[in-house]
Amino acid sequence: MTATVTSIAAFAAAAAADTVSPPAPMFLGSIPTGAGADVHVYQDSDGSLSSDCTGCGEYAWTLLVTPEFAQEHAAICLRTPRARAA
């Protein structure tokens, strides 16, 4: 009987080649805040929604996030848009 030995690095490389990245979330739109920032709303491949705020930086994801949730955050967020990282 002959044993086959595969290095961990070779196994990891083969596994990485077989890995498929999930699709990027689909951008649904932006909701402006009163301070000039935006709440961006996305739909993930599983149908869930997520949102992030360019003002306060809040990121929300849950199966229960709804467009109304993002609208409520946009209505109460008073932070101006944050500067982008260089």
BAZAMAR-910974 format. One record per residue (C-alpha): residue number from 0; x, y, z. Coordinates in nm, 3 decimals. Layout:
REM BAZAMAR-910974
{seq:NUM	east:X	north:Y	up:Z}
...
REM end
This chain:
REM BAZAMAR-910974
{seq:0	east:0.000	north:0.000	up:0.000}
{seq:1	east:0.133	north:0.346	up:-0.089}
{seq:2	east:0.047	north:0.651	up:0.118}
{seq:3	east:0.006	north:0.990	up:-0.044}
{seq:4	east:0.137	north:1.285	up:0.151}
{seq:5	east:0.010	north:1.633	up:0.071}
{seq:6	east:0.157	north:1.936	up:0.241}
{seq:7	east:-0.076	north:2.164	up:0.431}
{seq:8	east:0.025	north:2.453	up:0.203}
{seq:9	east:-0.063	north:2.254	up:-0.110}
{seq:10	east:-0.396	north:2.150	up:0.043}
{seq:11	east:-0.475	north:2.511	up:0.139}
{seq:12	east:-0.386	north:2.637	up:-0.209}
{seq:13	east:-0.610	north:2.376	up:-0.372}
{seq:14	east:-0.895	north:2.460	up:-0.134}
{seq:15	east:-0.855	north:2.833	up:-0.203}
{seq:16	east:-0.874	north:2.771	up:-0.577}
{seq:17	east:-1.208	north:2.593	up:-0.525}
{seq:18	east:-1.351	north:2.873	up:-0.310}
{seq:19	east:-1.617	north:3.088	up:-0.470}
{seq:20	east:-1.667	north:3.434	up:-0.329}
{seq:21	east:-2.024	north:3.527	up:-0.249}
{seq:22	east:-2.171	north:3.794	up:-0.475}
{seq:23	east:-2.131	north:4.150	up:-0.359}
{seq:24	east:-2.437	north:4.309	up:-0.201}
{seq:25	east:-2.663	north:4.489	up:-0.447}
{seq:26	east:-2.686	north:4.864	up:-0.390}
{seq:27	east:-3.052	north:4.965	up:-0.354}
{seq:28	east:-3.015	north:5.335	up:-0.297}
{seq:29	east:-2.931	north:5.618	up:-0.059}
{seq:30	east:-3.146	north:5.808	up:0.185}
{seq:31	east:-3.020	north:6.158	up:0.274}
{seq:32	east:-2.993	north:6.265	up:0.637}
{seq:33	east:-3.076	north:6.611	up:0.764}
{seq:34	east:-2.706	north:6.685	up:0.814}
{seq:35	east:-2.604	north:6.609	up:0.455}
{seq:36	east:-2.486	north:6.250	up:0.501}
{seq:37	east:-2.643	north:5.945	up:0.335}
{seq:38	east:-2.768	north:5.608	up:0.455}
{seq:39	east:-2.678	north:5.353	up:0.187}
{seq:40	east:-2.904	north:5.046	up:0.166}
{seq:41	east:-2.789	north:4.712	up:0.020}
{seq:42	east:-2.952	north:4.375	up:-0.040}
{seq:43	east:-2.742	north:4.065	up:0.022}
{seq:44	east:-2.765	north:3.747	up:-0.183}
{seq:45	east:-2.976	north:3.585	up:0.090}
{seq:46	east:-3.239	north:3.860	up:0.063}
{seq:47	east:-3.143	north:4.036	up:0.386}
{seq:48	east:-3.083	north:4.410	up:0.391}
{seq:49	east:-2.794	north:4.606	up:0.534}
{seq:50	east:-2.728	north:4.976	up:0.564}
{seq:51	east:-2.441	north:5.206	up:0.647}
{seq:52	east:-2.441	north:5.574	up:0.731}
{seq:53	east:-2.179	north:5.811	up:0.589}
{seq:54	east:-2.239	north:6.045	up:0.884}
{seq:55	east:-2.214	north:5.852	up:1.209}
{seq:56	east:-2.076	north:5.533	up:1.054}
{seq:57	east:-2.353	north:5.310	up:1.185}
{seq:58	east:-2.366	north:4.978	up:1.003}
{seq:59	east:-2.677	north:4.767	up:1.044}
{seq:60	east:-2.740	north:4.414	up:0.922}
{seq:61	east:-3.006	north:4.173	up:1.026}
{seq:62	east:-3.275	north:3.972	up:0.863}
{seq:63	east:-3.515	north:4.228	up:1.010}
{seq:64	east:-3.361	north:4.543	up:0.857}
{seq:65	east:-3.622	north:4.707	up:0.638}
{seq:66	east:-3.614	north:5.019	up:0.423}
{seq:67	east:-3.812	north:5.185	up:0.701}
{seq:68	east:-3.529	north:5.111	up:0.946}
{seq:69	east:-3.285	north:5.298	up:0.720}
{seq:70	east:-3.535	north:5.584	up:0.680}
{seq:71	east:-3.572	north:5.614	up:1.058}
{seq:72	east:-3.194	north:5.632	up:1.100}
{seq:73	east:-3.169	north:5.896	up:0.825}
{seq:74	east:-3.435	north:6.101	up:1.003}
{seq:75	east:-3.250	north:6.108	up:1.336}
{seq:76	east:-2.880	north:6.113	up:1.237}
{seq:77	east:-2.733	north:6.458	up:1.291}
{seq:78	east:-2.371	north:6.384	up:1.196}
{seq:79	east:-2.224	north:6.548	up:0.888}
{seq:80	east:-2.054	north:6.326	up:0.630}
{seq:81	east:-1.724	north:6.181	up:0.746}
{seq:82	east:-1.410	north:6.244	up:0.544}
{seq:83	east:-1.302	north:5.949	up:0.333}
{seq:84	east:-0.980	north:5.772	up:0.425}
{seq:85	east:-0.694	north:5.858	up:0.192}
REM end
